[in-house]
Amino acid sequence: MIDTTFTLEKKVAIVVGAANGIGRATALAFAAAGAAVTCADVEEAGARTTAAEIDRGGAEALPIHLDVTEGASCRAAVAATVERFGGLDVLLYGAADSDPSASRLTRLECRVRPLRDGNLGLLAVYDGFFSAGRLALGELSAAVIELATELRARYWFSTPDAIHLATAIEGGADVVLTGDATLRRCREVTVEVLES
């Protein structure tokens, strides 16, 4: 059951991995909290099933095929979501067939606004996501800090951006998903920008 103080009323979300498991549960929870939800998955039939359940519950859903290993597929999913719902507010990666990772700084940044706004329901969702055990949190090791320093000097990135990228690179990421087009300058890792 979702915390009644948690609301996504008038928000639009893409949930990657919505065909089953954590992704499906998250898509249903986001819809119950008021969001219009794009149910994205490489397993398109499962995405359609989740979307149909959301529709039956009275919320709006869009099932879509998404292969996160292909940049064009990611861009198409975002474009279809924006076209259908008029924007994008939330992106949640809930697919289980890969090893998603983030820097500990990401957890910090996700928690600031809910704490500032007193939105304990959203804070609980973020805390649950980061503690679920599926997301590898990259430590701020000496190697990460050294690489972040080099990236900051080379590309004039902010310190947080350099740390995010360095954590991904040191962790062996193939791709970094971001909303910040300036990070495309980084040549050490593939950067895919999700634009709304």
C-alpha positions as CSV (number, residue, x, y, z in Angstrom):
1,M,0.0,0.0,0.0
2,I,1.3,3.4,-0.9
3,D,1.7,6.2,1.7
4,T,-1.3,8.5,1.4
5,T,1.0,11.6,1.7
6,F,2.8,10.5,-1.5
7,T,1.4,12.1,-4.6
8,L,2.3,12.3,-8.2
9,E,-0.9,14.1,-9.2
10,K,-0.5,15.7,-12.6
11,K,2.9,14.2,-13.1
12,V,4.2,12.0,-15.9
13,A,6.5,9.1,-15.3
14,I,8.4,6.6,-17.4
15,V,9.0,3.3,-15.6
16,V,11.6,1.1,-17.3
17,G,11.1,-2.6,-16.5
18,A,7.3,-2.2,-16.1
19,A,6.5,-5.7,-17.4
20,N,7.2,-7.4,-14.1
21,G,8.8,-7.3,-10.7
22,I,9.8,-4.1,-9.0
23,G,9.2,-2.1,-12.2
24,R,5.6,-3.4,-12.5
25,A,4.9,-2.7,-8.8
26,T,6.4,0.8,-9.2
27,A,4.3,1.6,-12.3
28,L,1.2,0.5,-10.5
29,A,2.1,2.5,-7.4
30,F,2.9,5.7,-9.4
31,A,-0.4,5.4,-11.2
32,A,-2.2,5.0,-7.8
33,A,-0.4,8.1,-6.7
34,G,-1.9,10.0,-9.6
35,A,0.8,9.9,-12.3
36,A,0.2,9.2,-16.0
37,V,2.7,6.3,-16.6
38,T,4.6,5.1,-19.6
39,C,5.1,1.4,-19.0
40,A,8.4,0.7,-20.8
41,D,10.0,-2.7,-21.3
42,V,11.9,-4.8,-23.8
43,E,9.1,-7.3,-23.0
44,E,6.4,-5.4,-24.8
45,A,3.5,-7.9,-24.0
46,G,4.2,-7.5,-20.2
47,A,4.3,-3.7,-20.6
48,R,0.9,-3.8,-22.3
49,T,-0.5,-6.0,-19.5
50,T,0.7,-3.5,-16.8
51,A,-0.6,-0.6,-18.8
52,A,-4.0,-2.3,-19.2
53,E,-4.2,-2.8,-15.4
54,I,-3.4,0.9,-14.8
55,D,-6.1,1.9,-17.3
56,R,-8.7,-0.4,-15.6
57,G,-7.8,1.4,-12.3
58,G,-8.8,4.7,-13.9
59,A,-5.3,6.2,-14.5
60,E,-3.6,6.8,-17.8
61,A,-0.9,4.5,-19.2
62,L,1.1,4.1,-22.3
63,P,2.8,0.7,-23.0
64,I,5.9,1.0,-25.1
65,H,8.8,-1.2,-26.2
66,L,12.1,0.1,-24.8
67,D,15.6,-1.4,-25.2
68,V,17.8,0.6,-22.9
69,T,20.9,-0.6,-24.7
70,E,19.9,1.4,-27.8
71,G,20.0,5.2,-27.6
72,A,17.3,5.5,-30.4
73,S,14.9,3.4,-28.4
74,C,15.4,5.6,-25.3
75,R,14.8,8.8,-27.3
76,A,11.7,7.3,-28.9
77,A,10.3,6.3,-25.5
78,V,10.8,9.8,-24.2
79,A,9.3,11.4,-27.4
80,A,6.2,9.1,-27.3
81,T,5.7,9.9,-23.6
82,V,6.0,13.7,-24.2
83,E,3.7,13.5,-27.2
84,R,1.0,11.5,-25.3
85,F,1.1,13.2,-21.9
86,G,2.7,16.6,-22.7
87,G,5.9,16.3,-20.6
88,L,8.0,14.1,-18.4
89,D,8.6,14.5,-14.7
90,V,9.9,11.2,-13.4
91,L,12.1,8.5,-14.9
92,L,12.5,5.3,-12.9
93,Y,14.8,2.4,-14.0
94,G,13.3,-0.8,-12.6
95,A,14.6,-3.3,-15.1
96,A,16.2,-6.3,-13.5
97,D,18.3,-7.7,-16.4
98,S,21.3,-5.3,-15.9
99,D,23.3,-3.8,-13.1
100,P,22.1,-0.1,-12.6
101,S,24.5,2.0,-10.6
102,A,24.7,5.5,-9.2
103,S,27.1,7.5,-7.1
104,R,26.2,8.1,-3.4
105,L,25.9,11.7,-4.5
106,T,22.8,10.7,-6.5
107,R,21.1,9.4,-3.4
108,L,21.9,12.7,-1.6
109,E,20.5,14.8,-4.4
110,C,17.3,12.8,-4.7
111,R,16.6,13.2,-1.0
112,V,17.1,16.9,-0.7
113,R,13.9,18.2,-2.2
114,P,11.5,15.8,-0.4
115,L,13.3,16.7,2.9
116,R,13.1,20.4,2.1
117,D,9.4,20.1,1.2
118,G,8.5,17.8,4.0
119,N,7.3,15.2,1.5
120,L,7.9,12.1,3.6
121,G,6.1,9.8,1.2
122,L,8.4,10.7,-1.7
123,L,11.4,10.4,0.6
124,A,10.3,6.9,1.6
125,V,10.0,5.9,-2.1
126,Y,13.6,7.2,-2.8
127,D,14.9,5.5,0.3
128,G,13.3,2.3,-0.7
129,F,14.7,2.5,-4.2
130,F,18.2,3.1,-3.0
131,S,18.1,0.5,-0.3
132,A,16.4,-2.3,-2.3
133,G,19.7,-3.9,-3.0
134,R,19.4,-3.8,-6.8
135,L,21.2,-0.5,-7.3
136,A,24.9,-0.5,-6.9
137,L,26.0,2.7,-5.1
138,G,29.5,3.7,-6.2
139,E,31.7,4.8,-3.4
140,L,33.7,8.1,-3.6
141,S,37.0,6.3,-3.7
142,A,40.3,7.9,-4.4
143,A,40.1,6.7,-8.0
144,V,36.7,8.3,-8.4
145,I,37.9,11.5,-6.9
146,E,41.0,11.6,-9.1
147,L,39.1,10.9,-12.3
148,A,36.4,13.4,-11.3
149,T,39.2,16.0,-10.9
150,E,40.5,15.2,-14.3
151,L,37.0,15.4,-15.9
152,R,36.3,18.7,-14.2
153,A,39.5,20.2,-15.4
154,R,39.2,18.8,-19.0
155,Y,35.5,19.6,-19.6
156,W,34.7,22.4,-17.0
157,F,32.0,20.2,-15.5
158,S,30.6,21.1,-12.0
159,T,32.0,19.0,-9.2
160,P,28.8,16.9,-8.8
161,D,28.6,16.2,-12.5
162,A,32.2,15.2,-12.6
163,I,31.7,12.9,-9.6
164,H,28.6,11.3,-11.2
165,L,30.5,10.6,-14.5
166,A,33.6,9.4,-12.7
167,T,31.6,7.0,-10.6
168,A,29.9,5.6,-13.7
169,I,33.3,5.2,-15.6
170,E,35.1,3.6,-12.6
171,G,32.1,1.3,-12.1
172,G,32.3,0.1,-15.7
173,A,29.1,1.7,-17.0
174,D,28.5,1.5,-20.7
175,V,26.1,4.4,-20.8
176,V,25.1,7.3,-18.5
177,L,21.5,8.6,-18.7
178,T,21.0,12.3,-17.9
179,G,18.9,15.3,-18.5
180,D,22.0,17.5,-18.9
181,A,23.1,17.9,-22.5
182,T,26.4,19.5,-21.4
183,L,27.6,16.1,-20.2
184,R,27.7,14.9,-23.8
185,R,31.2,16.5,-24.0
186,C,32.5,13.6,-21.9
187,R,34.3,11.2,-24.3
188,E,35.2,8.6,-21.7
189,V,31.6,7.1,-21.6
190,T,28.5,7.2,-23.8
191,V,26.1,9.9,-22.5
192,E,22.5,9.6,-23.5
193,V,20.4,12.8,-22.9
194,L,16.8,12.2,-22.1
195,E,15.0,15.3,-23.3
196,S,11.4,16.3,-22.7
